[in-house]
Each structure stands twice: as C-alpha cells, then as structure tokens.
Amino acid sequence: MLSSPIIGKHISLRLVGVSDAEFIYTLRSDKKAKFLTQTSGGIPAQEQWIESYKKRESAGKEYYFIIQSLEGQPFGTIRIYDFQEDSFCWGSWIIQDDAPSYVAIESALCLYVFGFYTLGFKMARFDVRKANVQVVAFHKRFGARIINEDTLNYYFNLSLEDFKAIPKVFAGFLPANLSYFTNLSKGE
C-alpha cells in the first residue's frame, strides 16, 4: 500500500480520504465534469463511495488521488484502477479552472511514473469522450495511440516504451533527483 504522497516538481498526489468528499463532489458537479461519469446523492453519497474505495485501496486494487500543490492546496483528482496482467486504466481526472497551467501535465506524468515504475505495469489504458477535444489533443501530444473508438469515446493506449519517448519539454515538469526521471529528462 502507498504510504506517502507522490511528489512531483510543483505538485503532489496524495491519497483521497473521506474528508475530501466535499471537494470532490464540488469538482464533479462543475460544468467541467460533463465528460466524467455523473455523480448524484450529494456529499453523503460521495463519502460512502470513498469509504468503499478505501477498501479497494487497502487491497492494492486502485488508487485515487487529490492533486495538490506542494503546500497542500487542492487542484483536482486523478485515479489509477482496473489493474490487469500488464496494464492499468486511469481517469477521474479533473482539475479546477484556476489551477496553474502545469498541473495537468505534471499530474499525468506523476501518475504514469507511478503506474509504470512503482506498480510495474507495461501499458496504460484510458478512454476520452470524443467531444473533449482538448483532452484528446493532450493525450496525442504525449504519444498515446487511439486503438479503438465508438460513437462516444476514443480508447487510448500508452506503453512504457512510448512513455520513455516523451518529448523533453514534458520531462522538464518532473524532478530530476529521482532515478527514473533522470533518463526521461535527457530524452532517453
């Protein structure tokens, strides 16, 4: 089980707790959340969902994070789940409108590093609503590949090898003092 936050250059990812229910509910009720699974039942339902999630977290089946500044100011959420033999899925990614511009890039990079290097997976899987044009473009810039689509979604994969080939400009968002970041920041 993960015992400490994932520390990036400007942000950290800390595990969600029941005390985060109001923040998460507010985020997921915002107009930006229109591309996520809708939530209902208010804050009490969100608290119940988190309590159920914490059991899955304890079993090492998924991890749901608050994206926050290094000082603890919350900016959004991101989740890694549906672990299969060599791959993971990620989503529940929503960031406040007023968050600094680096938060999206850095939170995605930190999650990929966690999935690939800490958990040891070889492939990331995720889906994005076709109408969410900005997020589709974001993932394509990262090197993610569309492997399927339906009327509503694009289905993406990003392999560990694709991740290692990310442009140097993205690697600059990660701290260089960690060994797996060192090679990325050199473009290796």
Backbone as CSV, one residue per row, in Angstrom:
resi,resn,N_x,N_y,N_z,CA_x,CA_y,CA_z,C_x,C_y,C_z
1,MET,0.837,-1.193,0.000,0.000,0.000,0.000,0.876,1.248,0.000
2,LEU,0.441,2.236,-0.704,1.145,3.505,-0.793,1.014,4.243,0.539
3,SER,2.139,4.646,1.102,2.082,5.261,2.431,2.391,6.749,2.426
4,SER,2.906,7.270,1.328,3.216,8.695,1.284,2.809,9.260,-0.070
5,PRO,2.683,10.573,-0.156,2.290,11.170,-1.436,3.341,10.932,-2.519
6,ILE,2.884,11.009,-3.761,3.784,11.005,-4.908,4.171,12.461,-5.116
7,ILE,5.447,12.751,-5.026,5.924,14.128,-5.078,6.452,14.437,-6.470
8,GLY,5.913,15.473,-7.081,6.391,15.951,-8.369,7.252,17.187,-8.176
9,LYS,7.423,17.923,-9.232,8.237,19.133,-9.170,7.489,20.282,-8.489
10,HIS,6.208,20.447,-8.833,5.391,21.531,-8.277,4.167,21.037,-7.525
11,ILE,3.828,19.764,-7.701,2.602,19.205,-7.112,2.910,17.896,-6.410
12,SER,1.914,17.411,-5.689,1.976,16.055,-5.165,0.614,15.410,-5.377
13,LEU,0.616,14.094,-5.389,-0.611,13.312,-5.449,-0.722,12.597,-4.117
14,ARG,-1.765,12.936,-3.347,-1.967,12.249,-2.070,-3.262,11.479,-2.136
15,LEU,-3.299,10.374,-1.430,-4.485,9.528,-1.445,-5.709,10.270,-0.898
16,VAL,-6.829,10.028,-1.525,-8.106,10.611,-1.136,-8.531,10.051,0.222
17,GLY,-9.156,10.897,1.009,-9.766,10.483,2.266,-11.212,10.934,2.310
18,VAL,-11.967,10.412,3.257,-13.378,10.777,3.383,-13.534,12.287,3.558
19,SER,-12.560,12.923,4.184,-12.627,14.375,4.393,-12.554,15.159,3.079
20,ASP,-12.209,14.494,1.971,-12.148,15.144,0.665,-13.475,15.096,-0.083
21,ALA,-14.495,14.507,0.500,-15.763,14.292,-0.197,-16.369,15.591,-0.728
22,GLU,-16.381,16.638,0.070,-16.987,17.893,-0.376,-16.210,18.478,-1.557
23,PHE,-14.883,18.471,-1.489,-14.063,18.982,-2.591,-14.330,18.182,-3.872
24,ILE,-14.347,16.863,-3.758,-14.562,16.005,-4.927,-15.966,16.210,-5.482
25,TYR,-16.952,16.267,-4.613,-18.324,16.477,-5.073,-18.454,17.811,-5.808
26,THR,-17.824,18.841,-5.270,-17.861,20.153,-5.925,-17.217,20.090,-7.309
27,LEU,-16.074,19.434,-7.404,-15.406,19.276,-8.707,-16.291,18.524,-9.689
28,ARG,-16.843,17.419,-9.244,-17.614,16.546,-10.137,-18.986,17.117,-10.458
29,SER,-19.411,18.150,-9.743,-20.677,18.814,-10.028,-20.487,20.012,-10.948
30,ASP,-19.244,20.377,-11.199,-18.908,21.526,-12.038,-19.164,21.209,-13.510
31,LYS,-19.326,22.242,-14.317,-19.547,22.056,-15.753,-18.384,21.333,-16.436
32,LYS,-17.167,21.462,-15.894,-16.015,20.765,-16.473,-16.147,19.250,-16.378
33,ALA,-16.962,18.779,-15.454,-17.095,17.343,-15.231,-18.077,16.690,-16.197
34,LYS,-18.546,17.427,-17.187,-19.553,16.868,-18.093,-19.047,15.651,-18.856
35,PHE,-17.727,15.471,-18.951,-17.172,14.321,-19.658,-16.880,13.142,-18.723
36,LEU,-17.151,13.300,-17.438,-16.949,12.216,-16.463,-18.286,11.571,-16.134
37,THR,-18.226,10.405,-15.528,-19.435,9.761,-15.042,-20.086,10.697,-14.031
38,GLN,-21.368,10.923,-14.196,-22.064,11.859,-13.328,-22.202,11.299,-11.916
39,THR,-22.186,12.208,-10.963,-22.332,11.841,-9.563,-23.690,12.334,-9.068
40,SER,-24.246,11.626,-8.119,-25.527,12.037,-7.549,-25.520,11.691,-6.062
41,GLY,-26.489,12.215,-5.356,-26.623,11.884,-3.948,-25.910,12.818,-3.003
42,GLY,-25.248,13.834,-3.556,-24.620,14.829,-2.711,-23.372,14.332,-1.994
43,ILE,-22.957,15.115,-1.015,-21.731,14.824,-0.264,-21.832,13.509,0.509
44,PRO,-22.963,13.181,1.132,-23.040,11.886,1.839,-22.781,10.685,0.912
45,ALA,-23.293,10.742,-0.306,-23.052,9.649,-1.256,-21.580,9.597,-1.652
46,GLN,-20.960,10.761,-1.780,-19.529,10.800,-2.109,-18.711,10.211,-0.959
47,GLU,-19.095,10.522,0.283,-18.406,9.947,1.441,-18.533,8.423,1.443
48,GLN,-19.714,7.904,1.125,-19.912,6.449,1.075,-19.056,5.832,-0.026
49,TRP,-18.995,6.497,-1.183,-18.185,5.981,-2.288,-16.714,5.913,-1.853
50,ILE,-16.235,6.948,-1.194,-14.839,6.969,-0.744,-14.580,5.862,0.268
51,GLU,-15.512,5.649,1.202,-15.344,4.564,2.179,-15.216,3.215,1.472
52,SER,-16.019,2.994,0.454,-15.941,1.758,-0.330,-14.618,1.691,-1.104
53,TYR,-14.234,2.819,-1.692,-12.964,2.875,-2.420,-11.784,2.534,-1.498
54,LYS,-11.783,3.033,-0.268,-10.659,2.820,0.651,-10.402,1.322,0.875
55,LYS,-11.433,0.506,0.784,-11.242,-0.951,0.877,-10.466,-1.459,-0.339
56,ARG,-10.796,-0.954,-1.520,-10.078,-1.352,-2.738,-8.638,-0.851,-2.692
57,GLU,-8.462,0.359,-2.143,-7.108,0.903,-1.983,-6.288,0.006,-1.052
58,SER,-6.861,-0.372,0.075,-6.155,-1.224,1.042,-5.754,-2.562,0.430
59,ALA,-6.561,-3.033,-0.510,-6.260,-4.296,-1.193,-5.292,-4.103,-2.367
60,GLY,-4.875,-2.844,-2.618,-3.969,-2.569,-3.713,-4.614,-2.678,-5.088
61,LYS,-5.944,-2.492,-5.147,-6.670,-2.647,-6.413,-6.838,-1.342,-7.177
62,GLU,-6.729,-0.219,-6.508,-6.807,1.081,-7.167,-6.335,2.162,-6.206
63,TYR,-6.000,3.307,-6.798,-5.534,4.455,-6.010,-6.167,5.715,-6.584
64,TYR,-6.785,6.475,-5.711,-7.483,7.707,-6.077,-6.772,8.843,-5.353
65,PHE,-6.356,9.836,-6.100,-5.508,10.892,-5.553,-6.156,12.265,-5.641
66,ILE,-5.819,13.081,-4.664,-6.030,14.525,-4.747,-4.751,15.096,-5.344
67,ILE,-4.883,15.871,-6.400,-3.758,16.601,-6.979,-3.672,17.897,-6.183
68,GLN,-2.511,18.171,-5.609,-2.388,19.358,-4.770,-1.027,20.015,-4.956
69,SER,-0.953,21.273,-4.559,0.338,21.960,-4.551,1.214,21.304,-3.494
70,LEU,2.498,21.580,-3.545,3.403,21.039,-2.528,3.056,21.582,-1.141
71,GLU,2.335,22.701,-1.111,1.898,23.290,0.155,0.549,22.737,0.609
72,GLY,-0.091,21.897,-0.194,-1.338,21.264,0.204,-2.610,21.856,-0.364
73,GLN,-2.525,22.835,-1.271,-3.724,23.407,-1.876,-4.263,22.441,-2.936
74,PRO,-5.501,21.972,-2.775,-6.038,21.006,-3.742,-6.375,21.662,-5.085
75,PHE,-6.047,20.941,-6.169,-6.318,21.411,-7.525,-7.265,20.497,-8.286
76,GLY,-7.308,19.199,-7.913,-8.130,18.270,-8.677,-7.965,16.844,-8.203
77,THR,-8.397,15.905,-9.064,-8.311,14.479,-8.757,-7.782,13.711,-9.959
78,ILE,-7.265,12.515,-9.674,-6.807,11.579,-10.699,-6.812,10.189,-10.063
79,ARG,-7.128,9.168,-10.868,-7.282,7.822,-10.305,-6.654,6.787,-11.230
80,ILE,-6.054,5.758,-10.641,-5.490,4.624,-11.363,-6.202,3.377,-10.853
81,TYR,-6.705,2.547,-11.780,-7.578,1.440,-11.387,-7.617,0.376,-12.484
82,ASP,-8.462,-0.618,-12.328,-8.661,-1.705,-13.295,-7.326,-2.324,-13.702
83,PHE,-6.585,-2.772,-12.690,-5.287,-3.402,-12.944,-5.506,-4.757,-13.608
84,GLN,-4.833,-4.948,-14.712,-4.854,-6.232,-15.397,-3.427,-6.761,-15.431
85,GLU,-3.209,-7.847,-16.105,-1.915,-8.530,-16.061,-0.732,-7.569,-16.236
86,ASP,-0.744,-6.764,-17.285,0.394,-5.871,-17.534,-0.037,-4.432,-17.780
87,SER,-1.291,-4.095,-17.429,-1.767,-2.748,-17.742,-2.658,-2.188,-16.641
88,PHE,-2.799,-0.882,-16.703,-3.687,-0.177,-15.788,-4.531,0.802,-16.588
89,CYS,-5.645,1.177,-15.996,-6.511,2.213,-16.559,-6.404,3.426,-15.642
90,TRP,-6.566,4.604,-16.221,-6.597,5.778,-15.365,-7.665,6.747,-15.841
91,GLY,-8.140,7.564,-14.911,-9.210,8.512,-15.217,-9.576,9.311,-13.982
92,SER,-10.879,9.662,-13.883,-11.372,10.535,-12.798,-10.505,11.781,-12.702
93,TRP,-10.005,12.220,-13.839,-9.042,13.322,-13.927,-9.788,14.617,-14.167
94,ILE,-9.836,15.442,-13.160,-10.487,16.744,-13.282,-9.684,17.747,-12.469
95,ILE,-9.487,18.901,-13.063,-8.650,19.943,-12.463,-9.437,21.249,-12.439
96,GLN,-9.338,21.963,-11.343,-10.022,23.250,-11.221,-9.561,24.208,-12.323
97,ASP,-10.495,25.064,-12.763,-10.181,26.045,-13.806,-9.049,26.984,-13.418
98,ASP,-8.964,27.326,-12.139,-7.958,28.309,-11.710,-6.631,27.675,-11.290
99,ALA,-6.459,26.391,-11.543,-5.193,25.720,-11.201,-4.086,26.207,-12.140
100,PRO,-2.847,26.242,-11.684,-1.736,26.618,-12.562,-1.669,25.714,-13.795
101,SER,-1.156,26.244,-14.878,-1.161,25.522,-16.155,-0.355,24.224,-16.126
102,TYR,0.631,24.115,-15.257,1.470,22.910,-15.218,0.792,21.723,-14.536
103,VAL,-0.322,21.945,-13.859,-0.946,20.893,-13.061,-1.379,19.703,-13.921
104,ALA,-1.959,19.947,-15.077,-2.417,18.839,-15.927,-1.245,17.974,-16.370
105,ILE,-0.225,18.589,-16.920,0.927,17.835,-17.418,1.608,17.083,-16.283
106,GLU,1.868,17.786,-15.210,2.609,17.167,-14.112,1.812,16.049,-13.432
107,SER,0.511,16.218,-13.282,-0.282,15.162,-12.638,-0.326,13.912,-13.515
108,ALA,-0.464,14.083,-14.818,-0.454,12.920,-15.719,0.905,12.226,-15.679
109,LEU,1.981,12.996,-15.732,3.322,12.403,-15.682,3.544,11.635,-14.376
110,CYS,3.159,12.230,-13.266,3.328,11.558,-11.972,2.536,10.255,-11.928
111,LEU,1.322,10.271,-12.484,0.531,9.052,-12.480,1.159,7.985,-13.372
112,TYR,1.661,8.377,-14.547,2.340,7.411,-15.416,3.568,6.823,-14.721
113,VAL,4.350,7.653,-14.079,5.536,7.151,-13.372,5.121,6.158,-12.291
114,PHE,4.079,6.484,-11.552,3.580,5.573,-10.521,3.141,4.246,-11.134
115,GLY,2.350,4.302,-12.200,1.856,3.082,-12.836,2.952,2.240,-13.465
116,PHE,3.883,2.901,-14.150,4.934,2.165,-14.856,6.083,1.746,-13.936
117,TYR,6.559,2.655,-13.121,7.774,2.378,-12.356,7.520,1.859,-10.942
118,THR,6.487,2.354,-10.282,6.202,1.874,-8.927,5.402,0.573,-8.965
119,LEU,4.340,0.556,-9.774,3.496,-0.634,-9.837,3.997,-1.659,-10.860
120,GLY,4.845,-1.251,-11.792,5.477,-2.183,-12.723,4.676,-2.575,-13.946
121,PHE,3.650,-1.793,-14.293,2.864,-2.110,-15.478,3.601,-1.690,-16.754
122,LYS,3.199,-2.279,-17.865,3.838,-2.001,-19.166,2.957,-1.170,-20.092
123,MET,1.668,-1.011,-19.726,0.731,-0.316,-20.612,-0.306,0.439,-19.792
124,ALA,-0.630,1.655,-20.258,-1.729,2.436,-19.690,-2.888,2.415,-20.684
125,ARG,-4.104,2.294,-20.154,-5.313,2.318,-20.977,-6.225,3.409,-20.439
126,PHE,-6.925,4.080,-21.331,-7.898,5.071,-20.889,-8.802,5.439,-22.038
127,ASP,-9.954,5.982,-21.698,-10.884,6.447,-22.725,-11.162,7.917,-22.500
128,VAL,-11.438,8.599,-23.595,-11.723,10.029,-23.557,-12.926,10.275,-24.459
129,ARG,-13.873,11.045,-23.970,-15.024,11.422,-24.788,-14.530,12.179,-26.016
130,LYS,-15.064,11.838,-27.183,-14.663,12.493,-28.430,-14.881,14.001,-28.365
131,ALA,-15.942,14.409,-27.695,-16.254,15.839,-27.593,-15.262,16.594,-26.713
132,ASN,-14.458,15.896,-25.941,-13.474,16.516,-25.057,-12.176,16.754,-25.853
133,VAL,-12.287,17.629,-26.815,-11.240,17.848,-27.824,-9.896,18.220,-27.201
134,GLN,-9.894,19.071,-26.189,-8.630,19.479,-25.559,-7.903,18.308,-24.918
135,VAL,-8.636,17.430,-24.257,-8.006,16.290,-23.588,-7.539,15.259,-24.620
136,VAL,-8.295,15.076,-25.683,-7.860,14.185,-26.766,-6.524,14.678,-27.313
137,ALA,-6.433,15.983,-27.604,-5.185,16.560,-28.134,-4.040,16.419,-27.130
138,PHE,-4.320,16.619,-25.856,-3.312,16.475,-24.805,-2.687,15.086,-24.860
139,HIS,-3.526,14.064,-24.896,-3.020,12.687,-24.894,-2.246,12.367,-26.168
140,LYS,-2.684,12.880,-27.280,-1.950,12.649,-28.532,-0.563,13.280,-28.466
141,ARG,-0.456,14.464,-27.877,0.863,15.108,-27.728,1.786,14.277,-26.844
142,PHE,1.219,13.539,-25.918,2.004,12.667,-25.041,2.465,11.408,-25.753
143,GLY,1.905,11.123,-26.917,2.270,9.918,-27.654,1.283,8.777,-27.493
144,ALA,0.154,9.034,-26.837,-0.865,7.993,-26.693,-1.477,7.690,-28.060
145,ARG,-1.876,6.444,-28.237,-2.415,5.986,-29.521,-3.876,5.592,-29.370
146,ILE,-4.682,6.040,-30.311,-6.080,5.612,-30.335,-6.097,4.188,-30.883
147,ILE,-6.639,3.264,-30.097,-6.677,1.860,-30.525,-8.074,1.410,-30.905
148,ASN,-9.085,2.222,-30.522,-10.458,1.882,-30.854,-11.312,3.123,-30.628
149,GLU,-12.524,3.071,-31.113,-13.471,4.148,-30.861,-14.877,3.625,-31.012
150,ASP,-15.798,4.327,-30.390,-17.211,4.078,-30.597,-17.857,5.437,-30.825
151,THR,-19.153,5.522,-30.788,-19.797,6.800,-31.094,-19.482,7.880,-30.065
152,LEU,-19.166,7.483,-28.843,-18.950,8.428,-27.748,-17.479,8.657,-27.397
153,ASN,-16.641,7.613,-27.467,-15.283,7.654,-26.915,-14.204,7.269,-27.911
154,TYR,-12.995,7.766,-27.608,-11.771,7.214,-28.163,-11.152,6.371,-27.048
155,TYR,-10.567,5.244,-27.416,-9.886,4.374,-26.465,-8.398,4.430,-26.783
156,PHE,-7.610,4.804,-25.787,-6.181,5.029,-25.951,-5.353,3.982,-25.225
157,ASN,-4.127,3.800,-25.720,-3.068,3.070,-25.024,-1.825,3.945,-25.023
158,LEU,-1.055,3.834,-23.974,0.277,4.436,-23.919,1.175,3.394,-23.257
159,SER,2.153,2.905,-24.006,3.048,1.879,-23.462,4.177,2.526,-22.672
160,LEU,4.836,1.714,-21.876,6.018,2.181,-21.154,7.046,2.713,-22.140
161,GLU,7.224,2.032,-23.268,8.193,2.487,-24.279,7.792,3.828,-24.863
162,ASP,6.485,4.020,-25.113,6.001,5.325,-25.586,6.263,6.396,-24.532
163,PHE,6.035,6.043,-23.282,6.256,6.998,-22.198,7.724,7.411,-22.123
164,LYS,8.614,6.458,-22.292,10.045,6.773,-22.253,10.453,7.717,-23.376
165,ALA,9.654,7.764,-24.436,9.972,8.599,-25.594,9.284,9.966,-25.552
166,ILE,8.695,10.316,-24.409,8.002,11.608,-24.349,8.977,12.736,-24.654
167,PRO,8.478,13.794,-25.242,9.361,14.921,-25.545,10.015,15.497,-24.290
168,LYS,11.225,15.979,-24.459,11.979,16.557,-23.336,11.200,17.666,-22.635
169,VAL,10.405,18.416,-23.382,9.664,19.525,-22.775,8.731,19.026,-21.673
170,PHE,8.139,17.842,-21.837,7.276,17.294,-20.791,8.091,16.801,-19.612
171,ALA,9.230,16.177,-19.888,10.070,15.651,-18.807,10.556,16.774,-17.897
172,GLY,10.631,17.975,-18.406,11.034,19.114,-17.592,10.069,19.435,-16.467
173,PHE,8.898,18.836,-16.486,7.913,19.052,-15.430,8.130,18.125,-14.236
174,LEU,9.118,17.245,-14.332,9.360,16.269,-13.267,10.667,16.547,-12.545
175,PRO,10.747,16.185,-11.275,12.001,16.395,-10.547,13.100,15.490,-11.082
176,ALA,14.283,16.030,-11.252,15.409,15.284,-11.824,16.133,14.439,-10.786
177,ASN,15.790,14.574,-9.515,16.526,13.850,-8.477,16.096,12.398,-8.325
178,LEU,15.074,11.973,-9.034,14.644,10.586,-8.970,15.205,9.838,-10.165
179,SER,15.689,8.632,-9.953,16.426,7.912,-10.988,15.622,7.706,-12.262
180,TYR,14.333,7.362,-12.152,13.593,7.129,-13.384,13.254,8.423,-14.098
181,PHE,13.321,9.563,-13.406,13.117,10.838,-14.076,14.382,11.289,-14.794
182,THR,15.528,10.896,-14.314,16.796,11.354,-14.873,16.903,11.005,-16.347
183,ASN,16.641,9.754,-16.712,16.729,9.358,-18.108,15.657,10.039,-18.947
184,LEU,14.463,10.227,-18.394,13.411,10.904,-19.149,13.808,12.341,-19.461
185,SER,14.389,13.030,-18.487,14.725,14.427,-18.714,15.855,14.585,-19.724
186,LYS,16.585,13.499,-19.980,17.623,13.521,-21.012,17.068,13.052,-22.349
187,GLY,15.789,12.683,-22.354,15.166,12.205,-23.573,15.537,10.780,-23.918
188,GLU,15.998,10.012,-22.957,16.402,8.614,-23.203,15.243,7.672,-23.003
